[in-house]
Structure formats: structure tokens, C-alpha cells
Amino acid sequence: MSTIVETTEWLSRHPEVLVGRDALEQARDSVANPGNTFDVVNKPLPDVVLIQQFDADTKERLWVVALVNDEKAEKYYHERKGSEHKNCKACKGLKDQGPDSYLFGCAPQKIKQEH
């Protein structure tokens, strides 16, 4: 189980990760062609829902935002993603490697193929 200290330490090691709903809105607004993107949503820590957006052509990450202790994000994750991840071998592999393994510089092909 994650503690606020673990989450704070993890976020401090990853300054590229923006935090909070305001950051999410700003990140989404910053994308010039949002119709040519896709998101990857996962949970590197029990109290964090991590959203990463990628360019559909280049597969490069455009932004990454962490929503911490966010009930709306948790609900979204469990409704839309939770059931998929229960049987996902690649997702289990990420969990076994620790929270840093959930940050992708480019689109994670293995995860996309597993689902």
C-alpha cells in the first residue's frame, strides 16, 4: 500500500509529471491536434491515476498528469480500465517492476497488444 510519502517521493523523482485536475485541463488544452492522440491510463501507486497522452502518428508522449487521491479519476479508472487490467500480463509485469515502469516516453506497444 502506498503512503503519501511514497507518492510525494515518486512525484519528486519525476518532474515531468504534472499533478492535479488543473494541470490535466492545461495539458489537454496545449495539444494542437487532439483528434490525433490517444491516452494511456494506469495506476503506478494505489493513490495515483496516471494519464499519459501520445501522438497517434509518432507515438511520442505529449504530456503526463498524475491525479492523486482523486475520486473521479479512481471511478473512471475502475469503470473503464480496472476490468481490463485484471487479466493483462503486461500490466502485471509493470506492477512487478515498480511505479517507475508506468512512465512511457513513447507509446507502449506491448500493452496495446495485450488488451
C-alpha positions as CSV (number, residue, x, y, z in Angstrom):
1,M,0.0,0.0,0.0
2,S,1.3,3.4,-0.9
3,T,1.7,6.2,1.5
4,I,1.6,9.9,0.9
5,V,5.3,9.9,1.5
6,E,5.9,7.3,-1.2
7,T,3.7,9.2,-3.6
8,T,5.4,12.5,-2.9
9,E,8.8,10.9,-3.3
10,W,7.8,9.3,-6.6
11,L,6.4,12.5,-8.0
12,S,9.6,14.4,-6.9
13,R,11.7,12.0,-8.9
14,H,9.6,12.7,-12.0
15,P,9.3,16.5,-12.5
16,E,7.8,15.8,-16.0
17,V,4.7,14.5,-14.3
18,L,2.2,17.3,-13.8
19,V,-0.2,17.0,-10.9
20,G,-3.9,17.7,-10.5
21,R,-7.1,18.5,-12.4
22,D,-5.9,22.0,-13.4
23,A,-2.8,20.5,-14.8
24,L,-4.8,17.9,-16.7
25,E,-7.0,20.7,-18.3
26,Q,-4.0,22.7,-19.2
27,A,-2.2,19.7,-20.7
28,R,-5.3,18.8,-22.8
29,D,-5.7,22.4,-24.0
30,S,-2.0,22.5,-25.0
31,V,-2.4,19.9,-27.7
32,A,-2.7,21.4,-31.2
33,N,-4.5,18.4,-32.8
34,P,-6.3,16.4,-30.0
35,G,-8.1,14.3,-32.6
36,N,-4.8,12.6,-33.5
37,T,-3.9,11.4,-29.9
38,F,-4.7,8.6,-27.5
39,D,-4.4,8.2,-23.8
40,V,-2.9,5.5,-21.6
41,V,-4.4,5.5,-18.1
42,N,-2.9,3.4,-15.3
43,K,-2.1,3.2,-11.6
44,P,1.5,3.2,-10.7
45,L,0.6,3.6,-7.0
46,P,-2.6,2.9,-5.1
47,D,-3.5,6.6,-4.7
48,V,-2.4,7.7,-8.2
49,V,-4.2,7.6,-11.5
50,L,-1.6,8.4,-14.2
51,I,-2.8,9.7,-17.6
52,Q,-0.4,9.9,-20.5
53,Q,-1.3,11.3,-23.9
54,F,0.5,10.2,-27.1
55,D,0.6,11.4,-30.7
56,A,-1.1,8.7,-32.8
57,D,1.4,9.1,-35.6
58,T,4.8,9.4,-33.9
59,K,3.8,7.5,-30.7
60,E,5.7,10.1,-28.7
61,R,4.3,11.2,-25.3
62,L,2.8,14.7,-25.4
63,W,2.2,15.0,-21.6
64,V,1.7,13.1,-18.4
65,V,-0.5,14.0,-15.5
66,A,-1.0,12.3,-12.1
67,L,-4.3,12.6,-10.3
68,V,-3.7,11.9,-6.6
69,N,-6.4,10.8,-4.2
70,D,-8.9,11.9,-6.9
71,E,-12.3,10.2,-6.5
72,K,-13.4,11.0,-10.1
73,A,-10.2,9.6,-11.5
74,E,-10.4,6.5,-9.4
75,K,-14.0,5.9,-10.5
76,Y,-13.1,6.4,-14.2
77,Y,-10.1,4.0,-13.8
78,H,-12.1,1.2,-12.2
79,E,-15.1,1.6,-14.6
80,R,-13.1,1.8,-17.8
81,K,-9.7,0.2,-17.1
82,G,-9.8,-1.9,-14.0
83,S,-11.5,-4.9,-15.5
84,E,-9.2,-4.9,-18.5
85,H,-6.1,-4.9,-16.3
86,K,-7.1,-7.8,-14.1
87,N,-6.0,-10.3,-16.8
88,C,-3.4,-8.2,-18.5
89,K,0.0,-9.9,-18.5
90,A,1.9,-6.8,-19.5
91,C,0.2,-4.8,-16.7
92,K,1.2,-7.4,-14.1
93,G,4.8,-7.1,-15.4
94,L,4.7,-3.3,-14.9
95,K,3.4,-3.7,-11.4
96,D,6.2,-6.2,-10.6
97,Q,8.8,-3.7,-11.9
98,G,7.5,-0.8,-9.7
99,P,5.9,2.5,-10.3
100,D,8.6,4.0,-12.5
101,S,7.8,1.4,-15.1
102,Y,4.5,3.0,-15.8
103,L,6.1,6.2,-17.3
104,F,6.5,5.8,-21.1
105,G,8.4,8.1,-23.4
106,C,6.6,6.7,-26.3
107,A,3.5,4.5,-26.7
108,P,3.8,1.1,-25.0
109,Q,3.2,-1.3,-27.9
110,K,3.2,-4.4,-25.6
111,I,0.4,-3.1,-23.5
112,K,-1.7,-2.0,-26.6
113,Q,-1.3,-5.5,-28.0
114,E,-2.2,-7.3,-24.7
115,H,-5.7,-5.5,-24.5
